[in-house]
Amino acid sequence: MEPKYNRVEEYIKDDSTHDEPFAVTEQDLTLQEMRAMLESSPAGIGIVKNRVLGWTNDILCSMLGYESNSLKGKDTRIFYADQKEYDRVGVDLYSKLDKCNIGLVETKLVKKDGSMFDCRIRASRLNKQDLSKGIIFVITDISELKLLQIQLHQAQKMEAIGVLAGGISHDFNNILMGVQGHLSLMQIDVSNTEKVTAHAKHIRRLVKTAAELTGRLLGFARGGKYQISVLNVNELLAMSLTIFNPTRKDIIVHETYEEKLHPVDADQSQLEQIFLNLLINASQALPEHGDIFVTTRNIVIKEDHDYLFEIHPGKYIKVTIKDTGIGMDLETQDKIFDPFFSTKGIGDKKGRGLGLSTVYGIVKNHGGFILVDSEKGKGASFHICLPASKNIQVKEIKEESPSFEQMQKGSETVLLVDDEEDIINVGKNFLEKLGYKPMIARNGLEAVEIFRLYKDDISLIVLDLIMPKMNGKQAFAEIKNIQEDAKILISTGYAVDEKIEGFLNKGCHGFIQKPFSMNTFARTLRQILD
């Protein structure tokens, strides 16, 4: 039987696939060893010309779900989910090959059965002088590496939360002290309406502060898809600093913000994550005490820019976080954005933050870039550049605080479902004050049974998600089975995520996040019932 490696030789010498035959100058033994190596490599290897496959090893066929020697002559377009990704990979690889003979790109390829996998493609010219002669490429499956990176990044985020825990605890204790103090004063001033109203106003402000704090913490910890909106980065930095500041009292933070900073299109929690991470890294670079400088400014990148990487010209904002710490040498700077690189030892209890590879990924996914400027013993500066939004105004949502008389009221029957007695008491009082007839269930199972009996009377169900016996998700499905058009309002302490969006897509009529005011509750009820 003819050896496998002759298929390589046939392709290389095949006049039908090249303008002219290859001139082989190596000794036969060396050429045979090279062929054997291509066939026995654990990576997928192929030769392509004009994006049509001329030869592949068996590993590549197996990797893509095809039989051996069945890919020759196939257009590489069939391995991509869409034309956009096919074009992106082609432009990226061929532009690099044209410049420096070697191209490297990451993408997802589609197998014969339709499934996809993450891979890294490394390509090189067959003829260094003539790209039209074709290219040889190596494909490595990096699916497991990607999974490990995701797990590592999530673990690093949780470590960063550990670093922030002291500061969060400090803030919450201050908030609780404020609430307790005003409640004590209300008991003394109970006969003075004006003073009671003032105390209540302060308590409402403190509760709002606590809710914002937990909201940012939830956003920091969550994974999932980006939720893009038009944002004011100056405000985001200020909010990030409110969490960061209590963690180190020996650090002085200097803030310099451009007054008319361009807004950006970005995910709020993702940007807060990278700002907090860079602030944590900066604080850890300060052995005892020192300074951190946070600045923002507008910049314009022109077509003839000096950056050594591809970037679209236009308006950007630049955020710089600088410390006066230990700094980094050039070798460290070259590695800091690598996925598994850390300057801290195993078991270091300081926490690693998100990891700069995650920071790099978030910035890149927002169409921006990050630069580092440092010298050993002279501190470090991280510069984040993000494209400016084309929207002129940042949308601001301000909750009105109308008087009780101005709040929207009703008379319908509302089933309130929650396992927390305090929430039930507050919710029941809210409903009664607003004119509704409340019915109470303390778990999902009880809610389903009550709705089954009184479905003709109940106009709306306010449903918690985390409950004993039967959770909110199961209760939701059971209630919808009883009456498909039942109106359900999800009430939870968690932020909107893919799970909540899933409920909304399945017929849920609304979502309200705890804690909420009576006015917010009243308005949300009428939006659904009307």
N, C-alpha and C positions, 0 to 999 in steps of 0.2 A: 504493500500500500504506500502511496506517495505521502511523504511527511506533511504535516499541517502547515509548516512554515512556508511551503512553496506557494501558498495562497498569497502571502505578503509579496513574494518575489514576482508572482504573476501580475499583481496590481501595480507594483512599482515599474515593471517593464512593459505594461499594457499600453500600446500606442493609442488605443481608443479612449483612454481616460486622461492622457496627457498630450501636450503639444509635441513633445519629443521624449524619447526614452531616457531613463536615469542613467547617468554614467557612474558605475560602481568602481571605486578604486581600492576599497578595502580588500584584504585577503579573504578568501572564501570561508575560512574557519571563523573569522571574526564576524562575518555577515550571518553565518548560521547561528552563532551564539546570540546575536542580536534578535534574530527571528524567534528563536526559542524563548528568549526573555520576554518578548512582546506577548507571546501566547501564554506563558506561565505567570505573567504578572497578576497580582491580586486586584489591580485596578482595571477599569474598562479603558481600552485603548482603541483608537480608530484613525483612519486616514480619510480626509474629506477634501473635495474640490468643488468650488462653486456651491457649497453647502449640500452636496450630495455625497453620501457615503460610498467609498471605494473599497474599504476593508475594515473589519473589526475583529478583535479577538473574542473568544468564547465568553469571557467574563462580562464584556459589555453587552453581548446578546442576552446573557442570563440576567444581568442587572436591569435590563429594560423589558424582560419577560418574553424574549423571542428565542426561537430555536437557533442552534449554532449555524453560522454562515448564512443567515437569512436576511441580513440587513443591507447587503451590498446593493447599491443602486437606489436606495430609499432616500427621499428628501428629508433632511433633518427637521423640517417644519412639523412633522407628525409627532415629535417628542415634546412640543410646547403647547401649553393650554390655550394660548391666544397669540395673535399676530404681534401684539404690542411687546410681549416678553421675547418673542422670537427675534424681533427687530432690535430690541435693546441689547440682547446678548451678542447678536451679530455685529452691531456697531461698536460695542465695547471691545470685543475680542479683536476684530479686524483693525480698529484704530490703534490698539496697543501693538499688534503684530507689525503694522506698517511703520511704527516708530522704533520699536526695540526688539522685534523678532520673537517676543514671548508675550502671551496674553493670559490673564487669569480673571475668572469671573465666577460668581456664585449664582445659582438659579434653581428652579424646580423643573424636573423632567417628568413627562407623562409615560407610564409603562403601557404595554399592550393592553392590559386589563382596565386601563383608565385611572389607576391609582397614581399618586405622585410621590416623589421623594426629593429631598434636598441634596444638592451635589455641588462640587467645585470642579470647574473645567479649566485645565491648563493646556494651552496650545502653543505650538511652535511651527515655524515654516519648515517645509521639507527642503526648500532651496532658499538659502539666506538672501540671495540676490533677487529672487523672483517669487513674489507672493502668489502669483497666478498658478504656480506649479502645485499648489495644494498645501494643506497643513496636517500635522499629526497632533492628536489631542489625547489627553488623559483625563478620565472622569473618575472622581472619588465620591462615594456615597458618604455624606456628612450628616445624615439624619440623626444618628445617635449623638454626635457632637452637638448639634443644634438643641436636642432635648436636654443634654447635660448643661448647656449654657443657660437655657431657660430656668432649669432647676437651681442652678448656681445664682442667677440674678435674683430669683425670688428669695432665696435664702439670704443673699446679701441685703435685700431690702428689709427683711425682718431683722437682720443685725443692725441696720441703720435705725430702725424703730427702737431697738434696745438702747442705742446711744441717746436717742431723744427722750426715752422714758422718764428720766429724772426731770427734765424740763417740763414735760407734759404733766407729770404728777404735781410739780410746783405750781403750774398754772391752774390746774383743777382745784388744788387746795385753796388757792387764793380766791377762785370763783365761789367755792363752797363757803368760805369764810364770809364773803360778801353777802351771799344769799342768807346764811344763818344770821348775820348781823342785822340785815334789814327785816327779817322775820321777827327777831327779838324786839326791834324797835317798833314794828307794827303792832305787836301785842301791847306795848306801853302806850302808843299813840292811837289806839283803836277808836277813840271817840273824835279824833281830829281827822276829818275826811281828806283835807288837803295833804297832810303828812302821810296818811296811808296811801294815797294816790302816788305820791312821790316815791315812797318805798317800793311800791308795786312796779313803778316805771324802772327803777334801778334793778330790781330782780329780773324783769323781762330782758333788760340789756345784758345782764350777766348770763342768763340762760342762752341768749342768742350767741354770746361769745363762746360758751361751752359747746354749742351745737356746731359752730364754725370750726372749732378746734378738732372735734371728733370727725367732722366731715373731711378736713384736710388729712387727718391721720388715716381714715378709710381710703381716701384717694391715693395716699402714699403706698398703702399695703396692697391695693387691688392690682390684678393683672387685667388683660383683656384688650379690646379694641380701643383705639383713640376716639375721643369725643371732641371734635374740632369746633371751636368757637373763636370769635374775635376777642383778643385779650390785651389788656394793658400790662406790660411786663413790669413796669415800675410798681404797680400794686401787688403783683405776684411776688416780687422780691421782698417787698415790705411784709407781706403775710408770712413768707418763708422765714424771715428774720424773727417774727414774733414767736415761732416755735424754736428756732435755733438759739436765740439769745440766752435763755435761762440755763443752757447746758454748760456754759463757761463764763464765769463772772470776771475772770482775769483777762478777758479779751476785749479790746475796744474795736467796734465796728464803725467804719466811716462810710457814709452813704452819699453818693453824688449822682443824682438822676437828671437826665435831660428832660426839661419841662415838657416839650412837645414831642415825646418819643412816639415813633410810628407804632400803631397796633400790629399784632401778628395773628395769623390763623394757626391755632395750636390747641393741644389738649392740656387743660389747666393742671390736672394732677401730675401729668408727665413732666411738665416744666417745673412744677414745685419739687418734684423728686430730684431733678438734676441740680436745681439750685441748692436744696438742702444737702445733697451729697457733696457738692463742691465746698459748701460752707463747713461741713463736717471734716472733709479732707484738709481744708485750710487750718481748722482749729487743731487737728492732730499733728500738723506740721509745726505747731508752736509748742515747744517743750514746756514752757512755764507761762509766760505772758507774751503779749504781742498785739499786732494790729492786723485787721482784715479790712480791705478796701473794696467796696462794691460800687461799680459805676455803670451807667448806661449812656449810650449815645447813638445817634443816627449816622449811618455811613452809606456811601454809594460805591458799588463795585462796577467798574467800567469794563468794556470788552477787552481792553489791553491790560488787564490786571496782571500782577506779578505772582499770584498764587500758583503753586506747582501742581494743582489738581483742577479738575473740571468743575466749574461753578457758573451758574447763570448770572449775567450782569444785571444790575438793578439796585433798588433800595433795600437796605438791610438795617436791623438794629444790632448793636454790639453790647453784650453784657460781659464785663470783666470782673472776676473775683480774684483778688491778689492778697497774698499773705506775706508776712515778714519772717517766715519760718526757715527750716533747714535747707530748702531748695532741693534740686535734683541735678544729677550729672546727665550728660548727653545719652549715655547708655540706658539709664532709667527712662528718660523722656522718649526714647525710641520704642519702649516696651509698655508704657503705661496704659495704652488703649487695647492691649492684647487681652482676650477674654479671661484667661486664667492667671494673669500676672497680678501680684500684690507685693507691696514693699513691706508688708507686715508678716510676722512669723505665724506659724500654726499655733492656734490657741490664744492669739492676741485678743485680749478682752476689750480693746478699744472699739472694735467694730470696724467693718470695712466700708460701710455705706453701700451704695449701689454697685460699686465697681465702675471704673472709668470706661470700660468697654460698653457698658449699658448706657452711660451718659453719651458716649459717642454715637451709639445706635439710635437713641431717641432724637438727638440733634439732627442726625443724617436723615431720619425718617420724616423730619419736619422741613426738609429741604435746605438745612443749614450746614454749618461746619464748626469745628472746635479746634483751637490752636493753644499750644502751651509755650510759655516763655519762662525759663528758669535757669538758675545757676547755683551750683552747690554753695550753701551757706548764705545765699542772698534772696531766699524766698522764691515763690512761684506765682505766675499769673496765668489764669485760664480765661480765654476769650471765646465766648459763644456768639456766633453770628447767625441770625435767623432772618429769612426774607420778610419784608414788611407786607402787611395785608393791603389789599386793594380797597378794602372797606375803610371809609373815612372815620366812622364813629364806632366806638365800642358800646355794645348794648349793655345797659345797666338796668338791673331789676331792683326796684326799691319797694318794699312792702309798705302799704299804707297802714296807718293805725287809726281807724275810725272809732267813733264812740260806739257803745253797745247798741244804741238806738239805730245807728247807721248800718249795722251788720245785717247781712242777708239771712232771712229766717224761713222756716217751713213748718209743715204739720205732718209730714209723712212718718211711717214707721221705719226705723233704721235698726238693723241687727248689728251690734257691736261685738266683734270676736277678738278676744285677747286673753292671755293667761296671766298677765300681770295685774294684780288687784288695784294698784295705784292708777294704771292706765284706764282700767274699767271705770273707776270712780270719777276720774277727770273727764273721760269721754262721755259718760252717762250725764254728768252735770252740764257739759257743753251742749249736748243734745237737748236736754230738758230746758235749759235757758234759751235756746234758739227755737223752741216750740215743737221739737220733734218728739215722737213716742219711741223711746229706746227699748230694745230687747237685748238681752245679754247672753253670750256663750263664752265659756272659758277654755275651750279647745275646739279643734276642727270637727271632731266627731259630734260634739254637742251642737255645733253650728249647723251641720248637715241635717241632723234630726229636727231641730227647730224650724229650719227652712222648709223641710219636707212637709211639716204640719201647717205652717203659716205662710206658705209662699205667695198666696193671693193677697196677703196683708203687707208683706215686707217689700218696700220700695227700693232699698239699697242695703248691701252688706259691706261693712267696714272690716276688712280681714287682715289680721296679723299673719306673718309667715312662719315664725319659729314658735311652735306650741307642742305640748305633749299629746299623746294618744293619736292624734292625726294632725299633721302640719298643714300650713296654709296652702301649699301646692296641691296636696291631696284633696283638701276640702274644696278648693277652687274647682277641681275637675268633677267632684261629686255633685256640687251645686249646679254646674253647667249641664251635667247629665239630667238633673231633675228639671231644670228650666234653662234652656240655651240662652235666652235673652236676659237672664238675671243680671242686675247691675251690681258690680263689685268694685270697691275701692280698696287697693292694697295699701296698708299702713305698716311701715317698718322703720327701724332705726338705720338700715343700710341705705347706701346711696344707689342711684339708678345704675344698673349694670345690665349685662346680657340676660340675666335671669329675670329681672323686672321687665325688660323689653320683650322677653318671651311671653310673659303674662299679658302685656298690652296687645301683642299680636294674636293672642288666643281669645280675645273678647273681654279683657279687663277694661273697665271704663276710666280708670285713673290711678294715680299713685300720690301718696302724701308721706313725706319723710318726718319721722319723729326727731326732736320735739317740734310741735307745730302750735301756733297760736289759735285762739278761738276764731279770730277773723279769717285766718287761712283755712281753717276747717269749714267755717260757714260758707266761704266763697267756693271751695272745692265741692261741697255737697250740692250747691245750687247749679254749678257747672254741669254736674252729672245728671241731676234730677230734671233740670230744665231742658 
